[in-house]
Amino acid sequence: MSTDSTSAKDRSDNHHSLKSSIEQAIPFVERAKLRVIHLERGKATCEIPLEPNKNHMGSMYAGAQFTLADITGGALFLASFDSETTVPTLKNLTMEFVKPATSDLHLSLQISEQQILDMTQQAQAKGKAHCELEGQLCDRASEVVAHMKGDFFIVARTK
């Protein structure tokens, strides 16, 4: 097996392990049945089912939608930055609800390779780096039900 194949397999195994960790590390996320659908450096997609997250109006609870936005951003950062040297954190997250979410939802977020490199350098030099992420929470028919805008940071780990 070539080095390239081995490193690709290692990355795949690492992302599979990371997916499981993201889905199970926070009890609410596990109870909400949020799932990481796609994860790679610079890209993350998560989904959350309507059940068990239905509210008294028959649509998805706003807190579950917030969780989808928060966890997708966190998953993106965990897949994109070295967890040995940085920790992802959320400073601010705003949601604009467009219409009731009456089915499962998904959200995809991404950052460029250049953003990853710039943020890594900034975190090494200044102790933290900031990135604003925007995305649309979409239902099964790919219709937008909410817009999210988040201020995400990576913070350098102290040794």
N, C-alpha and C positions, 0 to 999 in steps of 0.2 A: 504494500500500500504506500502511495507517495505521501510526502509531507503535506502537500496541498489537500489531499483527500482526508488525511488524519485531522488536520486543523479544521476542515469543514465539518467533519463528524463531531469533533470536540465542541465546536460552536453550536451545532445542532443539539447535542446532548445537554450543553449548558443552558440553552434557551428552553428546552423541555423542562429541565429542573427548575429554572427560573419561573416558568409559567405556573408550575405546581405551587411553588413558594408564594407567588403573588396571589393565587386563588385561595390559599389556605392560611396565610400568615395573620390576617385580620379577621376575627370571628364574624363581624358583620358582612364582610365580603363573601365569606363562605356561606353564610345563611342566605344571602341575596342571590347566590348561585351565579355570580359574575364569572365569566370565563374569558381567558386570554385566547383569542382566535389566531392571531398572527403576531410574531415577535421576531424582530431582527434589529441589528444596529441601524438606528435612524427611523424605525417604523414600528408602530404598535397598533393593534386592533383588538378591542375587547367588546363583549356583548353581555347584556343582562336581560334575563327573561321577565316578562310581565308577572308571571307567577313565580315566586311568592311576594312580589313587590307591588301588588295592587293596593290602591288606597280606597277610601270610603266612596269615591266617585266612580270606581271601576277603571281608572287609568293608573299609570305608574306613579308611585310615590316620588315626590320631588327629591327626597333624600337619596333614593336609589339612583336617580339620574345624576345627581351631584357625585355620588360614589363612582359611577361609570366614568365621568370626566376626570376625577381625581386619580383613580387607579390606572386609567389608560395613560395619563401623563407620567405617573410614577413608573409604570411598566416600560414606557419609552425610554425614560432616563436610566432605569436599571439595565436595559439592554444596550444602551449607547455609551455608558461611562463605566469606568473601572470602580467597582464597589469596594475594592481594597483601599482606594485613595479618596473617594468622594461618596457623599450621601445625598440623595435627592430629597427635596422638600418643597412643599407648596406654601407660597406666601399669601396668595389671593386667588379666588376663583369666583367668577360671576357667571350666572346662567340667565339666559333669556328664553323663557318658555314660549314657543310659537303656537303649539296646539297640544291637546291632551295626547299622551302616549298610550295607545291602546293595544300595543303589541310589543314583542321583544325589541330591544334597541341595540344598536352598535355604534361605535365611534372609532375612527381611525385618526391617528396623529402621526406627524413625522417632522424630523429636523434633518437638515442637510449635513453631509460629512464635514463641510467647512464650519458649520455652527458647532458641531461636536469638537472639532480641533480647537476652535477659538475659545469655547467655554472651558475646555480642559486646561489650556494655557492660562486663561484668566483665573481659574480656580487655584492653580498652582502658584500664581503670582500674588493674588489678592485674597485668597482664602475662600472665595465664592464666585459664582457666575450665574447670571440671570438669563432666562429665556421666556418670552411670551408665546404661548401656544393658543391657537384658535381652532375650533372645530365644530362640526355639526353632529348632533346626536340624531340618528336616522332610525326609522321604524323598518319593519320587514319589507315594506313597499319602497324603501329608500327615500321616503319623504322626511324632510327635516321637521323634527318636533321641538328641538331646542338648539340654541347656540351656546357655546362655552368659550370663555376667555380666561386663561390662567397664567399667573406669574409663578413659574417654576424656577427653582434654584438647584445648583449642586454646591455643596459645601465641602471643603477639603477636610478630611479626617485628620484629627490630631493624633500623633503617635505617642 
